[in-house]
Amino acid sequence: MQFGVLAAGIFALTTTVHATAGYSATEKYSLWMAQSLISRNDGIMNESFSSAPLQAGFTQKAFTALLAQYPDDDNANIYRDYVRSSVDSVLHYFANGIATADLQYPLDRLSSGNALLDLSADASNQTAASAYQLGVETLRSSIDVNRRNSVLGLWYYVYPEWSYLDGMYSLAPFYARYALSRGTKDAEVITAINGTAVDDIMYQLDLLWQRCLNITSGLLAHGYDDSRTAVWANPETGASPNVWGRSLGWYFMALVDTLEILSSQPVTQGYTKQLGERYRSLAAAVIQAVDSQTGAWWQVVDQPGRKGNYIESSASSMFTYGLLKGVRLGYLEGNDAESSKTIGVGAYEYLTNTFVVYENERVLGWNGTVTICSLNSTATYEYYVGQPLRYNSVLGSAAYILASLEYESIQGSN
């Protein structure tokens, strides 16, 4: 399907959106923003730069969640076709079953794995399903050949011995779903750590926790250098010095999404206690770090109000999603659930009032998202607050769709 044609025609279908400046409780902003992404062809990978697979995979995850919540929406088939086109655009850049070629991309390459698993299970088109299954196996085998540091932590990208929080959102949910799809008690043996795939997931999440945790704030720094030779590396832990909002957002979403997957199967129930504890601990720290005036979160999360710092829209959407999803699924209870709901709802309404741009009566824009922050830098405070913002970054708008879905779910249950 030509999505230039689709983008022009999607609003010929039934829609109820209208351009009203400021937040409106009657709108489903998840649907409106999804339609707006399609109008821009966002999430279709047409270049091979390092973050392109993540942009595509994140779009697929947002649209898949939207379809799960609104399966009977008038535009459901268009959203479904868009996911497929996004996946197809990624497959075009993958090697033909040669996993090592995929290592030219960071761990973010795995973000398309979830939609690939879904499409590979489509019995209505066996030829297409086979192609998607090859993509699944290519991604999965790329984990096995991904380089690891001396403590077996996965390198995030090509930088020697460096592990980032960022990669966990793409790695952990796909890795878990793949393992559970194999239907054996322990899934697969991972010889590197002498355990199962789920053991490896837990190990990667825990290793980052141990190395990057600030025990005072309860928040995690961007990543660590196992060799401790980077200019920014802590001499004891190797951790970078600053808490970057979006990297922490990726990790926070990884915790709640992986917890949802593992909680769904009796065979992995034993893993959920530790994962739940990590999630609840980080949720409490995220709540403590919220800005008291705006109800959202800073670019450098643990340095509120410092000169140059600002409220950043992608991380704030991710934290909103992570808190409200935890409330919906019952991972937060009692006072923790009430405070998370209050913070999440307030943050969402602030985001909608502040960062949604009403481009015209049919299309929403998205503002306030920082571009890319890499540890291949000085990793100083000045570096993080000095990176430019990008209008209509899908890393922000897709996160906003996910936050919108959780907000709409909670509002619908009231």
Secondary structure as UniProt FT lines:
FT   HELIX           3..9
FT   HELIX           10..12
FT   TURN            25..26
FT   HELIX           29..40
FT   TURN            41..43
FT   TURN            50..51
FT   HELIX           52..69
FT   TURN            71..72
FT   TURN            74..75
FT   HELIX           76..91
FT   TURN            92..93
FT   HELIX           99..104
FT   HELIX           107..112
FT   HELIX           113..120
FT   TURN            123..124
FT   HELIX           126..145
FT   TURN            150..151
FT   TURN            160..161
FT   STRAND          162..164
FT   TURN            166..167
FT   HELIX           168..181
FT   TURN            185..186
FT   STRAND          189..190
FT   TURN            191..194
FT   STRAND          195..196
FT   HELIX           197..212
FT   TURN            215..217
FT   STRAND          223..225
FT   TURN            226..227
FT   TURN            231..232
FT   TURN            235..237
FT   HELIX           245..263
FT   HELIX           266..268
FT   HELIX           269..288
FT   TURN            292..294
FT   TURN            301..302
FT   TURN            304..305
FT   TURN            307..308
FT   HELIX           313..328
FT   TURN            329..330
FT   HELIX           334..355
FT   STRAND          356..358
FT   STRAND          364..366
FT   STRAND          369..370
FT   HELIX           381..386
FT   STRAND          389..390
FT   TURN            391..392
FT   HELIX           394..413
//
